[in-house]
Amino acid sequence: MKRQTGQDPEITRHWRPATQAIRGGTARSEWGETSEALFLTSGYTYDCAGDAAARFAGDQAGMTYSRLQNPTVEMLEKRIAMMDGAEACRTMASGMAAMSASLLCQLETGDHVVASRALFGSCRWLTDTLLPKFGIQTTVIDGRDLKNWEAAIRPETKVFFFETPANPTLEVLDLRAICGLARAHGITSVVDNAFATSVLQRPIDLGADVVAYSATKMMDGQGRVMAGAVCGTEEFIEGDLLKFVRNTGPTLAPFNAWVVLKGLETLDLRIRRQSENALAVAQFLEQRVARVNYPGLMANRYHDLAMQQMELTGPILSLHVGGGRAQAHALLDALQLIDISNNIGDSRSLMCHPSSTTHAGMEAEAREEVGITEDMLRLNVGLEDVQDVIEDLDRALGAAGL
Ligand SMILES: *Cc1c(COP(=O)(O)O)cnc(C)c1O
């Protein structure tokens, strides 16, 4: 038996998050490899028929099928749970698999959901289109005012669903207040923490019940694989959620889990540097364009709240160039270093025009309401030398006549 310190809660609970991100959950095989092994197997064998029966009955520890368990995937789940301060974690094939499973596994016809209106585009499709189709009513509110959450509560309200900072407006919501209100009413809070990750913000410490991730973003961090994760209590993850996912199959592939494990080793370093770079870019843009949305800026209306619940404010900002779609597209087309891409959390600087891409599926009116105007661009600031990023923006703004 190899030393398995990364799997021993008595040892790992004393580790700080940056240590957990590198060593948490590691289960070494008989070879004692330093880097986590990649187990590309869909099935498992049994020494005898009795063992197979015992394992299916849950009387014997061990794996049965990779839709349910895989050693590489389990290492990642243990690691993410530790980093989030959660009892348990279940990974998924994508962020949207994580979001939809978190909601669908606990809702049924007649239930009611309150959601913040500033959500990732596909999350708005869940609240506006999918859930109502199954008789689950949703109320979408301006989540910045706690009174709106309170006013929307009905006897049948089961879930509060929101993200902070929000994509792409960078609105910051008061995690402690909203999760506290939910708990006081027996409502489950589901927080999409993709922008911050546990390095910058730990919603469970602030009272959240369920934390869902697109691990495609900062956790992979190098734009390689799709992945998602859901953290919560053992009861929720091994109960409602497991029942749902074992029978619907949004399972994370072992290879993708392995890539994210490698990504987590550098998450702390990357997100700190990208946050520093993003602040420098935001400070430059503040002097240069009509408006910049970045909670790290002193002048930002969410600055104080962000600093209360986040360690740093992350790699993503948005800007309003003035004018409309033509001006925003002209800036994109003039870029030389920053890529036109709708991904975020990548080590590369990437920029996109939300109203014609990520949020094109939203009603124009709903977009305007949230502040996704035609002149808005979203920028993921990467790990390049920040001076090169600033120079690219400065030159492209000039070339676009802005
Ligand atoms: C990207 C993203 C998602 C969806 O994740 P995928 O991995 O692309 O499926 C959900 N929420 C937020 C905030 C995101 O940025």
The ligand as an SDF file (V2000), in Angstrom:
LIG
                    3D

 15 15  0  0  0  0  0  0  0  0999 V2000
  -18.9150   29.0870  -19.1080 C   0  0  0  0  0  0  0  0  0  0  0  0
  -19.8840   29.2800  -18.0320 C   0  0  0  0  0  0  0  0  0  0  0  0
  -20.9050   28.3390  -17.8240 C   0  0  0  0  0  0  0  0  0  0  0  0
  -21.0720   27.1190  -18.7010 C   0  0  0  0  0  0  0  0  0  0  0  0
  -19.9870   26.2650  -18.6270 O   0  0  0  0  0  0  0  0  0  0  0  0
  -19.5350   25.2850  -19.8410 P   0  0  0  0  0  0  0  0  0  0  0  0
  -18.3520   24.5910  -19.2800 O   0  0  0  0  0  0  0  0  0  0  0  0
  -19.2390   26.1730  -20.9940 O   0  0  0  0  0  0  0  0  0  0  0  0
  -20.6820   24.3910  -20.1220 O   0  0  0  0  0  0  0  0  0  0  0  0
  -21.7930   28.5800  -16.7960 C   0  0  0  0  0  0  0  0  0  0  0  0
  -21.6830   29.6700  -16.0110 N   0  0  0  0  0  0  0  0  0  0  0  0
  -20.7140   30.5890  -16.1790 C   0  0  0  0  0  0  0  0  0  0  0  0
  -20.6500   31.7760  -15.2830 C   0  0  0  0  0  0  0  0  0  0  0  0
  -19.7760   30.4300  -17.1900 C   0  0  0  0  0  0  0  0  0  0  0  0
  -18.8240   31.3390  -17.3740 O   0  0  0  0  0  0  0  0  0  0  0  0
  1  2  1  0
  2  3  1  0
  2 14  2  0
  3  4  1  0
  3 10  2  0
  4  5  1  0
  5  6  1  0
  6  7  2  0
  6  8  1  0
  6  9  1  0
 10 11  1  0
 11 12  2  0
 12 13  1  0
 12 14  1  0
 14 15  1  0
M  END
$$$$
